[in-house]
């Protein structure tokens, strides 16, 4: 009811603001004419006083009187013309404008009563947040949790509840903050560390960065059977070009997972994709085998560095021959970055992006991976 009272008052005020000037439409012109006539009369009286005191010659006084008289006559003629020519149209205009002003609110209210929801109760945010959680939407539940945590920022349990919701809503940066707060105020658990690692990886576009890898490793320390941490650590191996090791890790997961684990599908899909990449790559861009590592351990620092440079150069050459190797490009970028060759790493980044196109998913992955290594596309 209060809504309708306020709406009626506002409508009445707006209508009066338009109607009142129309009601006094002809007064402005007559007021202006009366003012001009009064000015001419004052000029005529002042002229008579100056002539009586001898301040102006009789001939000049006569000319001035004649000029003022002509102005008064013109003013009278213009006023009569306005009065005769505008009275009837002005009345018609006022009638049409009055009808339009009154019709607009009536028509608007009629349309709203048919198409709107005048009887629908208002739902302020406070009332929506106060209703039963079972009847609330996801956005309302998140808003309620955020309001609670804004008032109680050290509530670790609240952050622990909100963090996975952020993750499902793809609010990855918020999920990282929530998981860190959950660990800070609620303690370190395998689920929280694994969730933190997943959020960090998603912020980086799906790349398992060093921070994400650290979180997954901490999760496995707390729970060696944590499937999420195991899965993403195997993915990190695949992203580094170590497909055989990643495949072995995923196969081991399959043997350890319970039959009803939801991770079966994800692991099987990852194994299939790893197999496809191995076939598509043709000549795999794998790293040194165990014999090469053993040989390197007995070399002098200069010889060891030379061997490493040779292997990296070989990887670079293989990518020039077989450029459609996503993991190979990431491994080359990482190798140059580890060796401190930022220029070569950026060159590899640009070449990899050029192969797949600047707008491709591979280019986004390369850029995010390089950023996780502290490497940007420009100097």
One Martini backbone bead per residue (centre of mass of N, CA, C, O) as a GRO file, in nm:
protein
  379
    1UNK     BB    1   0.057   0.063  -0.020
    2UNK     BB    2   0.296   0.259   0.000
    3UNK     BB    3   0.369   0.252  -0.297
    4UNK     BB    4   0.109   0.386  -0.409
    5UNK     BB    5   0.131   0.653  -0.257
    6UNK     BB    6   0.405   0.740  -0.370
    7UNK     BB    7   0.325   0.721  -0.671
    8UNK     BB    8   0.095   0.931  -0.659
    9UNK     BB    9   0.263   1.172  -0.565
   10UNK     BB   10   0.467   1.175  -0.797
   11UNK     BB   11   0.258   1.205  -1.026
   12UNK     BB   12   0.131   1.468  -0.931
   13UNK     BB   13   0.387   1.639  -0.932
   14UNK     BB   14   0.454   1.603  -1.235
   15UNK     BB   15   0.187   1.718  -1.347
   16UNK     BB   16   0.202   2.001  -1.216
   17UNK     BB   17   0.474   2.085  -1.347
   18UNK     BB   18   0.320   2.102  -1.633
   19UNK     BB   19   0.038   2.256  -1.585
   20UNK     BB   20   0.101   2.536  -1.458
   21UNK     BB   21   0.236   2.677  -1.704
   22UNK     BB   22  -0.019   2.640  -1.890
   23UNK     BB   23  -0.227   2.811  -1.724
   24UNK     BB   24  -0.010   3.078  -1.763
   25UNK     BB   25   0.068   3.135  -2.073
   26UNK     BB   26  -0.028   3.465  -2.134
   27UNK     BB   27   0.133   3.641  -1.912
   28UNK     BB   28   0.415   3.700  -2.023
   29UNK     BB   29   0.352   3.905  -2.252
   30UNK     BB   30   0.196   4.124  -2.087
   31UNK     BB   31   0.418   4.182  -1.885
   32UNK     BB   32   0.629   4.280  -2.094
   33UNK     BB   33   0.459   4.518  -2.211
   34UNK     BB   34   0.418   4.675  -1.948
   35UNK     BB   35   0.715   4.729  -1.896
   36UNK     BB   36   0.780   4.890  -2.154
   37UNK     BB   37   0.570   5.116  -2.109
   38UNK     BB   38   0.693   5.220  -1.844
   39UNK     BB   39   0.964   5.307  -1.963
   40UNK     BB   40   0.855   5.519  -2.167
   41UNK     BB   41   0.722   5.701  -1.954
   42UNK     BB   42   0.982   5.771  -1.804
   43UNK     BB   43   1.123   5.901  -2.044
   44UNK     BB   44   0.913   6.126  -2.091
   45UNK     BB   45   0.935   6.262  -1.810
   46UNK     BB   46   1.241   6.324  -1.827
   47UNK     BB   47   1.222   6.504  -2.078
   48UNK     BB   48   1.044   6.726  -1.950
   49UNK     BB   49   1.244   6.807  -1.729
   50UNK     BB   50   1.480   6.889  -1.914
   51UNK     BB   51   1.323   7.109  -2.073
   52UNK     BB   52   1.249   7.289  -1.823
   53UNK     BB   53   1.571   7.331  -1.749
   54UNK     BB   54   1.732   7.357  -2.037
   55UNK     BB   55   1.899   7.081  -2.129
   56UNK     BB   56   1.716   7.102  -2.392
   57UNK     BB   57   1.614   7.150  -2.691
   58UNK     BB   58   1.312   7.191  -2.837
   59UNK     BB   59   1.367   7.030  -3.096
   60UNK     BB   60   1.483   6.775  -2.955
   61UNK     BB   61   1.241   6.723  -2.773
   62UNK     BB   62   1.039   6.671  -3.004
   63UNK     BB   63   1.184   6.426  -3.129
   64UNK     BB   64   1.180   6.247  -2.875
   65UNK     BB   65   0.874   6.236  -2.844
   66UNK     BB   66   0.817   6.107  -3.117
   67UNK     BB   67   0.980   5.844  -3.070
   68UNK     BB   68   0.830   5.747  -2.818
   69UNK     BB   69   0.554   5.738  -2.948
   70UNK     BB   70   0.620   5.526  -3.165
   71UNK     BB   71   0.690   5.298  -2.961
   72UNK     BB   72   0.416   5.287  -2.825
   73UNK     BB   73   0.254   5.216  -3.081
   74UNK     BB   74   0.406   4.951  -3.148
   75UNK     BB   75   0.339   4.809  -2.882
   76UNK     BB   76   0.031   4.815  -2.918
   77UNK     BB   77   0.018   4.658  -3.188
   78UNK     BB   78   0.162   4.397  -3.090
   79UNK     BB   79  -0.040   4.329  -2.861
   80UNK     BB   80  -0.290   4.297  -3.041
   81UNK     BB   81  -0.179   4.075  -3.223
   82UNK     BB   82  -0.130   3.866  -2.999
   83UNK     BB   83  -0.418   3.862  -2.883
   84UNK     BB   84  -0.561   3.778  -3.159
   85UNK     BB   85  -0.352   3.534  -3.262
   86UNK     BB   86  -0.310   3.343  -2.967
   87UNK     BB   87  -0.556   3.265  -2.801
   88UNK     BB   88  -0.679   3.009  -2.939
   89UNK     BB   89  -0.419   2.825  -2.966
   90UNK     BB   90  -0.344   2.827  -2.666
   91UNK     BB   91  -0.595   2.678  -2.567
   92UNK     BB   92  -0.553   2.420  -2.736
   93UNK     BB   93  -0.276   2.344  -2.627
   94UNK     BB   94  -0.364   2.315  -2.332
   95UNK     BB   95  -0.564   2.085  -2.374
   96UNK     BB   96  -0.371   1.876  -2.500
   97UNK     BB   97  -0.157   1.875  -2.273
   98UNK     BB   98  -0.346   1.793  -2.043
   99UNK     BB   99  -0.436   1.521  -2.163
  100UNK     BB  100  -0.151   1.398  -2.183
  101UNK     BB  101  -0.067   1.416  -1.885
  102UNK     BB  102  -0.312   1.239  -1.784
  103UNK     BB  103  -0.268   0.983  -1.971
  104UNK     BB  104   0.009   0.867  -1.898
  105UNK     BB  105  -0.040   0.755  -1.604
  106UNK     BB  106  -0.292   0.590  -1.672
  107UNK     BB  107  -0.160   0.407  -1.883
  108UNK     BB  108   0.076   0.301  -1.711
  109UNK     BB  109  -0.095   0.172  -1.485
  110UNK     BB  110  -0.252  -0.020  -1.668
  111UNK     BB  111  -0.011  -0.181  -1.779
  112UNK     BB  112   0.110  -0.270  -1.503
  113UNK     BB  113  -0.143  -0.428  -1.401
  114UNK     BB  114  -0.106  -0.647  -1.640
  115UNK     BB  115   0.232  -0.695  -1.656
  116UNK     BB  116   0.293  -0.674  -1.375
  117UNK     BB  117   0.371  -0.688  -0.996
  118UNK     BB  118   0.198  -0.533  -0.754
  119UNK     BB  119   0.165  -0.796  -0.539
  120UNK     BB  120   0.460  -0.837  -0.506
  121UNK     BB  121   0.680  -0.893  -0.279
  122UNK     BB  122   0.934  -0.777  -0.122
  123UNK     BB  123   1.317  -0.858  -0.143
  124UNK     BB  124   1.535  -0.809   0.057
  125UNK     BB  125   1.842  -0.919   0.137
  126UNK     BB  126   1.797  -0.978   0.438
  127UNK     BB  127   1.552  -1.169   0.390
  128UNK     BB  128   1.687  -1.373   0.199
  129UNK     BB  129   1.916  -1.455   0.410
  130UNK     BB  130   1.698  -1.547   0.643
  131UNK     BB  131   1.617  -1.784   0.507
  132UNK     BB  132   1.600  -2.093   0.423
  133UNK     BB  133   1.858  -2.264   0.281
  134UNK     BB  134   1.675  -2.468   0.115
  135UNK     BB  135   1.541  -2.194  -0.039
  136UNK     BB  136   1.811  -2.120  -0.160
  137UNK     BB  137   2.038  -2.002  -0.355
  138UNK     BB  138   2.362  -1.996  -0.437
  139UNK     BB  139   2.400  -1.689  -0.423
  140UNK     BB  140   2.274  -1.658  -0.139
  141UNK     BB  141   2.471  -1.843   0.010
  142UNK     BB  142   2.727  -1.687  -0.061
  143UNK     BB  143   2.636  -1.417   0.060
  144UNK     BB  144   2.608  -1.525   0.345
  145UNK     BB  145   2.901  -1.619   0.382
  146UNK     BB  146   3.037  -1.346   0.322
  147UNK     BB  147   2.901  -1.188   0.552
  148UNK     BB  148   3.015  -1.364   0.779
  149UNK     BB  149   3.326  -1.328   0.704
  150UNK     BB  150   3.332  -1.020   0.731
  151UNK     BB  151   3.268  -1.049   1.049
  152UNK     BB  152   3.449  -1.346   1.044
  153UNK     BB  153   3.767  -1.388   0.927
  154UNK     BB  154   3.859  -1.641   1.144
  155UNK     BB  155   3.670  -1.859   1.004
  156UNK     BB  156   3.773  -2.156   0.898
  157UNK     BB  157   3.508  -2.311   0.836
  158UNK     BB  158   3.390  -2.103   0.641
  159UNK     BB  159   3.620  -2.120   0.432
  160UNK     BB  160   3.592  -2.429   0.384
  161UNK     BB  161   3.305  -2.405   0.257
  162UNK     BB  162   3.360  -2.180   0.030
  163UNK     BB  163   3.594  -2.278  -0.150
  164UNK     BB  164   3.452  -2.509  -0.327
  165UNK     BB  165   3.240  -2.318  -0.441
  166UNK     BB  166   3.425  -2.135  -0.596
  167UNK     BB  167   3.537  -2.363  -0.773
  168UNK     BB  168   3.261  -2.438  -0.912
  169UNK     BB  169   3.222  -2.123  -1.006
  170UNK     BB  170   3.510  -2.024  -1.119
  171UNK     BB  171   3.646  -1.865  -0.860
  172UNK     BB  172   3.970  -1.895  -0.830
  173UNK     BB  173   4.085  -1.658  -0.667
  174UNK     BB  174   3.886  -1.693  -0.431
  175UNK     BB  175   3.971  -1.984  -0.368
  176UNK     BB  176   4.259  -1.929  -0.284
  177UNK     BB  177   4.189  -1.746  -0.045
  178UNK     BB  178   4.007  -1.948   0.106
  179UNK     BB  179   4.217  -2.175   0.145
  180UNK     BB  180   4.427  -2.010   0.297
  181UNK     BB  181   4.235  -1.937   0.533
  182UNK     BB  182   4.167  -2.226   0.616
  183UNK     BB  183   4.462  -2.299   0.690
  184UNK     BB  184   4.522  -2.066   0.886
  185UNK     BB  185   4.248  -2.109   1.082
  186UNK     BB  186   4.203  -2.453   1.049
  187UNK     BB  187   4.431  -2.592   0.913
  188UNK     BB  188   4.609  -2.870   0.793
  189UNK     BB  189   4.498  -3.042   0.496
  190UNK     BB  190   4.463  -3.238   0.225
  191UNK     BB  191   4.207  -3.105   0.103
  192UNK     BB  192   4.310  -2.811   0.113
  193UNK     BB  193   4.570  -2.844  -0.050
  194UNK     BB  194   4.438  -2.962  -0.304
  195UNK     BB  195   4.248  -2.724  -0.354
  196UNK     BB  196   4.466  -2.511  -0.381
  197UNK     BB  197   4.612  -2.638  -0.624
  198UNK     BB  198   4.369  -2.628  -0.817
  199UNK     BB  199   4.324  -2.322  -0.809
  200UNK     BB  200   4.606  -2.238  -0.911
  201UNK     BB  201   4.592  -2.391  -1.181
  202UNK     BB  202   4.340  -2.237  -1.290
  203UNK     BB  203   4.463  -1.956  -1.289
  204UNK     BB  204   4.695  -2.080  -1.501
  205UNK     BB  205   4.518  -2.251  -1.716
  206UNK     BB  206   4.609  -2.563  -1.607
  207UNK     BB  207   4.879  -2.514  -1.474
  208UNK     BB  208   5.131  -2.670  -1.289
  209UNK     BB  209   5.272  -2.504  -1.071
  210UNK     BB  210   5.484  -2.464  -0.816
  211UNK     BB  211   5.264  -2.397  -0.606
  212UNK     BB  212   5.078  -2.632  -0.674
  213UNK     BB  213   5.283  -2.860  -0.631
  214UNK     BB  214   5.333  -2.799  -0.331
  215UNK     BB  215   5.043  -2.855  -0.239
  216UNK     BB  216   5.027  -3.151  -0.336
  217UNK     BB  217   5.266  -3.257  -0.171
  218UNK     BB  218   5.141  -3.185   0.104
  219UNK     BB  219   4.892  -3.367   0.073
  220UNK     BB  220   5.059  -3.639   0.057
  221UNK     BB  221   5.179  -3.617   0.339
  222UNK     BB  222   4.892  -3.630   0.480
  223UNK     BB  223   4.779  -3.809   0.211
  224UNK     BB  224   4.886  -4.062   0.004
  225UNK     BB  225   4.569  -4.115  -0.119
  226UNK     BB  226   4.527  -3.858  -0.270
  227UNK     BB  227   4.383  -3.814  -0.579
  228UNK     BB  228   4.421  -3.520  -0.664
  229UNK     BB  229   4.724  -3.495  -0.619
  230UNK     BB  230   4.810  -3.731  -0.801
  231UNK     BB  231   4.689  -3.630  -1.065
  232UNK     BB  232   4.837  -3.348  -1.084
  233UNK     BB  233   5.127  -3.456  -1.072
  234UNK     BB  234   5.101  -3.614  -1.336
  235UNK     BB  235   5.034  -3.365  -1.506
  236UNK     BB  236   5.306  -3.224  -1.461
  237UNK     BB  237   5.469  -3.435  -1.613
  238UNK     BB  238   5.326  -3.396  -1.886
  239UNK     BB  239   5.392  -3.086  -1.913
  240UNK     BB  240   5.716  -3.163  -1.915
  241UNK     BB  241   5.728  -3.436  -2.112
  242UNK     BB  242   5.672  -3.691  -1.901
  243UNK     BB  243   5.482  -3.933  -2.009
  244UNK     BB  244   5.573  -4.204  -1.886
  245UNK     BB  245   5.548  -4.110  -1.590
  246UNK     BB  246   5.252  -4.024  -1.603
  247UNK     BB  247   5.137  -4.296  -1.688
  248UNK     BB  248   5.236  -4.455  -1.443
  249UNK     BB  249   5.083  -4.286  -1.230
  250UNK     BB  250   4.795  -4.342  -1.340
  251UNK     BB  251   4.808  -4.651  -1.328
  252UNK     BB  252   4.849  -4.663  -1.023
  253UNK     BB  253   4.582  -4.529  -0.948
  254UNK     BB  254   4.391  -4.750  -1.063
  255UNK     BB  255   4.488  -4.971  -0.852
  256UNK     BB  256   4.404  -4.783  -0.583
  257UNK     BB  257   4.128  -4.728  -0.651
  258UNK     BB  258   3.823  -4.737  -0.589
  259UNK     BB  259   3.554  -4.852  -0.763
  260UNK     BB  260   3.372  -4.575  -0.674
  261UNK     BB  261   3.552  -4.370  -0.793
  262UNK     BB  262   3.545  -4.057  -0.965
  263UNK     BB  263   3.853  -4.084  -1.089
  264UNK     BB  264   3.846  -4.290  -1.318
  265UNK     BB  265   3.765  -4.115  -1.562
  266UNK     BB  266   4.000  -3.910  -1.551
  267UNK     BB  267   4.233  -4.114  -1.580
  268UNK     BB  268   4.147  -4.247  -1.847
  269UNK     BB  269   4.154  -3.986  -2.012
  270UNK     BB  270   4.452  -3.917  -1.961
  271UNK     BB  271   4.566  -4.174  -2.089
  272UNK     BB  272   4.450  -4.130  -2.371
  273UNK     BB  273   4.588  -3.855  -2.425
  274UNK     BB  274   4.878  -3.955  -2.389
  275UNK     BB  275   4.868  -4.159  -2.620
  276UNK     BB  276   4.802  -3.955  -2.847
  277UNK     BB  277   5.058  -3.778  -2.812
  278UNK     BB  278   5.264  -3.996  -2.872
  279UNK     BB  279   5.167  -4.053  -3.162
  280UNK     BB  280   5.168  -3.756  -3.277
  281UNK     BB  281   5.475  -3.694  -3.227
  282UNK     BB  282   5.641  -3.954  -3.298
  283UNK     BB  283   5.899  -3.805  -3.196
  284UNK     BB  284   6.000  -3.805  -2.898
  285UNK     BB  285   6.070  -3.548  -2.639
  286UNK     BB  286   6.284  -3.677  -2.457
  287UNK     BB  287   6.492  -3.727  -2.219
  288UNK     BB  288   6.721  -3.846  -2.039
  289UNK     BB  289   6.849  -4.123  -1.942
  290UNK     BB  290   6.998  -4.305  -1.698
  291UNK     BB  291   7.277  -4.316  -1.833
  292UNK     BB  292   7.309  -4.011  -1.874
  293UNK     BB  293   7.296  -3.937  -1.577
  294UNK     BB  294   7.536  -4.103  -1.478
  295UNK     BB  295   7.741  -3.964  -1.664
  296UNK     BB  296   7.698  -3.673  -1.556
  297UNK     BB  297   7.794  -3.721  -1.253
  298UNK     BB  298   8.114  -3.766  -1.362
  299UNK     BB  299   8.143  -3.486  -1.454
  300UNK     BB  300   8.230  -3.197  -1.526
  301UNK     BB  301   8.087  -2.894  -1.524
  302UNK     BB  302   8.154  -2.833  -1.822
  303UNK     BB  303   8.054  -3.104  -1.945
  304UNK     BB  304   7.770  -3.094  -1.829
  305UNK     BB  305   7.684  -2.832  -1.966
  306UNK     BB  306   7.732  -2.931  -2.253
  307UNK     BB  307   7.524  -3.161  -2.244
  308UNK     BB  308   7.279  -2.990  -2.183
  309UNK     BB  309   7.299  -2.809  -2.434
  310UNK     BB  310   7.269  -3.042  -2.634
  311UNK     BB  311   6.986  -3.138  -2.545
  312UNK     BB  312   6.839  -2.872  -2.591
  313UNK     BB  313   6.917  -2.846  -2.890
  314UNK     BB  314   6.778  -3.108  -2.972
  315UNK     BB  315   6.493  -3.021  -2.890
  316UNK     BB  316   6.481  -2.778  -3.073
  317UNK     BB  317   6.515  -2.936  -3.341
  318UNK     BB  318   6.267  -3.121  -3.312
  319UNK     BB  319   6.063  -2.877  -3.313
  320UNK     BB  320   6.131  -2.790  -3.602
  321UNK     BB  321   6.032  -3.070  -3.723
  322UNK     BB  322   5.800  -3.095  -3.469
  323UNK     BB  323   5.583  -2.839  -3.379
  324UNK     BB  324   5.317  -3.021  -3.268
  325UNK     BB  325   5.446  -2.999  -2.953
  326UNK     BB  326   5.339  -2.898  -2.662
  327UNK     BB  327   5.529  -3.025  -2.446
  328UNK     BB  328   5.794  -2.949  -2.584
  329UNK     BB  329   5.770  -2.641  -2.554
  330UNK     BB  330   5.754  -2.639  -2.245
  331UNK     BB  331   6.031  -2.775  -2.202
  332UNK     BB  332   6.201  -2.562  -2.346
  333UNK     BB  333   6.126  -2.320  -2.177
  334UNK     BB  334   6.221  -2.442  -1.909
  335UNK     BB  335   6.515  -2.495  -1.983
  336UNK     BB  336   6.600  -2.203  -2.040
  337UNK     BB  337   6.514  -2.089  -1.765
  338UNK     BB  338   6.702  -2.266  -1.588
  339UNK     BB  339   6.967  -2.161  -1.752
  340UNK     BB  340   6.915  -1.835  -1.785
  341UNK     BB  341   6.773  -1.810  -2.088
  342UNK     BB  342   6.555  -1.574  -2.157
  343UNK     BB  343   6.570  -1.521  -2.459
  344UNK     BB  344   6.528  -1.817  -2.552
  345UNK     BB  345   6.260  -1.857  -2.405
  346UNK     BB  346   6.104  -1.638  -2.560
  347UNK     BB  347   6.151  -1.754  -2.837
  348UNK     BB  348   6.004  -2.020  -2.781
  349UNK     BB  349   5.734  -1.893  -2.713
  350UNK     BB  350   5.686  -1.753  -2.987
  351UNK     BB  351   5.706  -2.006  -3.164
  352UNK     BB  352   5.477  -2.167  -3.032
  353UNK     BB  353   5.255  -1.958  -3.090
  354UNK     BB  354   5.292  -1.954  -3.403
  355UNK     BB  355   5.206  -2.247  -3.457
  356UNK     BB  356   4.898  -2.219  -3.313
  357UNK     BB  357   4.834  -1.937  -3.236
  358UNK     BB  358   4.738  -1.662  -3.048
  359UNK     BB  359   4.420  -1.786  -2.995
  360UNK     BB  360   4.501  -2.040  -2.869
  361UNK     BB  361   4.520  -2.269  -2.619
  362UNK     BB  362   4.826  -2.313  -2.636
  363UNK     BB  363   4.910  -2.017  -2.602
  364UNK     BB  364   4.787  -1.983  -2.321
  365UNK     BB  365   4.956  -2.206  -2.192
  366UNK     BB  366   5.234  -2.090  -2.248
  367UNK     BB  367   5.199  -1.818  -2.103
  368UNK     BB  368   5.131  -1.935  -1.821
  369UNK     BB  369   5.386  -2.106  -1.791
  370UNK     BB  370   5.590  -1.873  -1.815
  371UNK     BB  371   5.478  -1.711  -1.573
  372UNK     BB  372   5.546  -1.939  -1.359
  373UNK     BB  373   5.869  -1.878  -1.435
  374UNK     BB  374   5.901  -1.556  -1.471
  375UNK     BB  375   5.791  -1.520  -1.773
  376UNK     BB  376   5.774  -1.300  -2.042
  377UNK     BB  377   5.704  -1.191  -2.369
  378UNK     BB  378   5.870  -0.949  -2.268
  379UNK     BB  379   6.116  -0.732  -2.144
   0.00000   0.00000   0.00000
